[in-house]
Amino acid sequence: MPARRPAARALLPWLILGLCIALMAGCGFHLKGSTPLPFDTLYTNIDGNSRFGSALRRAVVAGSPQTRFVNSPDEAQARLIQLEHQQRLREVAIDAAGHVEDYELNLEFVFQVTDDQGRILLGPTRLRVLRELPYDPDAAQAKDDEISHVFEDMLQSLVGRIIHRLTAPELRQAWEQSRQNTGKAAGG
């Protein structure tokens, strides 16, 4: 009999895991898959050779493989237009000797999405990512590298939020309405 107990104990975590999976599946839980964009061609005025532009393009193609970027707004079904993009580093705390103790890193992006007729699918949208970072002047080189890495993480977060907006049901509904209006104009 004692030989069965270790085997039963080894199975217990697997049984619990199986039960959890069954409960999540029963309540409708599922991992989010990719959500393709409703349009097949996209133009953007964001430089594709910049870190931001290339990260955004990779994210769009990864989530919506049928969507391709075009070089001219006239070739695109939809246009993602950058209205503003700022990256700022601000001193927020200074010690008695006048040395910076904390920085605020701010990344801000404003954009809109229009269809091929210039109709707004997603009005001007402002996204902002803020981080505070302690600073040590004795480790200036390391802190400067850390600032660069934090800005890179913020950029990736911003790209994720843009993709979230592009795949939102509201944009899909606006796109479908736009296509219906285009069909009515062509037929009527």
Backbone hydrogen bonds, N-H to C=O, Kabsch-Sander energy under -0.5 kcal/mol:
donor,donor_aa,acceptor,acceptor_aa,energy
4,R,1,M,-1.5
5,R,1,M,-0.8
7,A,3,A,-0.8
8,A,4,R,-2.5
9,R,5,R,-2.6
10,A,6,P,-2.0
11,L,7,A,-1.4
12,L,8,A,-1.3
15,L,11,L,-2.4
16,I,12,L,-2.5
17,L,13,P,-2.4
18,G,14,W,-2.5
19,L,15,L,-2.3
20,C,16,I,-2.5
21,I,17,L,-2.4
22,A,18,G,-2.3
23,L,19,L,-2.4
24,M,20,C,-2.5
25,A,21,I,-2.5
26,G,22,A,-2.0
27,C,23,L,-1.4
28,G,25,A,-1.1
29,F,24,M,-2.2
42,L,68,R,-2.2
43,Y,78,A,-2.2
45,N,80,L,-0.9
50,S,47,D,-1.3
54,S,50,S,-2.8
55,A,51,R,-2.2
56,L,52,F,-2.4
57,R,53,G,-2.3
58,R,54,S,-2.4
59,A,55,A,-2.2
60,V,56,L,-2.4
61,V,57,R,-2.5
62,A,58,R,-2.5
63,G,59,A,-2.0
64,S,60,V,-2.1
67,T,64,S,-2.2
68,R,40,D,-2.7
70,V,42,L,-2.1
75,E,72,S,-1.3
76,A,73,P,-0.9
77,Q,41,T,-0.7
78,A,41,T,-1.4
79,R,114,T,-2.9
80,L,43,Y,-3.0
81,I,79,R,-0.8
81,I,112,Q,-2.9
82,Q,80,L,-0.6
83,L,81,I,-0.5
83,L,110,V,-3.1
84,E,110,V,-1.8
86,Q,108,E,-2.7
88,R,106,N,-3.1
90,R,104,E,-2.7
92,V,102,D,-2.5
93,A,102,D,-1.4
95,D,99,H,-2.8
98,G,95,D,-2.0
101,E,93,A,-3.6
102,D,93,A,-1.5
103,Y,133,L,-2.9
104,E,90,R,-3.2
105,L,103,Y,-0.5
105,L,131,R,-3.4
106,N,88,R,-2.8
107,L,129,V,-2.6
108,E,86,Q,-2.9
109,F,127,L,-2.8
110,V,84,E,-2.9
111,F,125,T,-2.0
112,Q,81,I,-1.7
113,V,122,L,-2.3
114,T,79,R,-2.2
115,D,119,R,-2.3
116,D,77,Q,-1.1
118,G,115,D,-1.7
121,L,113,V,-3.0
122,L,113,V,-2.1
125,T,111,F,-3.2
127,L,109,F,-3.2
127,L,125,T,-0.6
129,V,107,L,-2.8
131,R,105,L,-2.1
133,L,103,Y,-2.8
135,Y,101,E,-3.6
139,A,136,D,-1.8
140,A,137,P,-1.0
143,K,139,A,-2.7
144,D,140,A,-2.7
145,D,141,Q,-2.1
146,E,142,A,-2.3
147,I,143,K,-2.6
148,S,144,D,-2.0
149,H,145,D,-2.3
150,V,146,E,-2.8
151,F,147,I,-2.5
152,E,148,S,-2.0
153,D,149,H,-2.4
154,M,150,V,-2.5
155,L,151,F,-2.3
156,Q,152,E,-2.1
157,S,153,D,-2.1
158,L,154,M,-2.5
159,V,155,L,-2.5
160,G,156,Q,-2.2
161,R,157,S,-2.0
162,I,158,L,-2.2
163,I,159,V,-2.5
164,H,160,G,-2.1
165,R,161,R,-1.9
166,L,162,I,-2.5
167,T,163,I,-1.8
168,A,165,R,-0.9
171,L,168,A,-0.6
172,R,168,A,-1.8
173,Q,169,P,-2.6
174,A,170,E,-2.4
175,W,171,L,-2.6
176,E,172,R,-2.5
177,Q,173,Q,-2.5
178,S,174,A,-2.3
179,R,175,W,-2.5
180,Q,176,E,-2.1
181,N,177,Q,-2.4
182,T,178,S,-2.4
183,G,179,R,-2.3
184,K,180,Q,-2.3
185,A,181,N,-2.3
186,A,182,T,-2.2
187,G,183,G,-2.2
188,G,184,K,-2.3
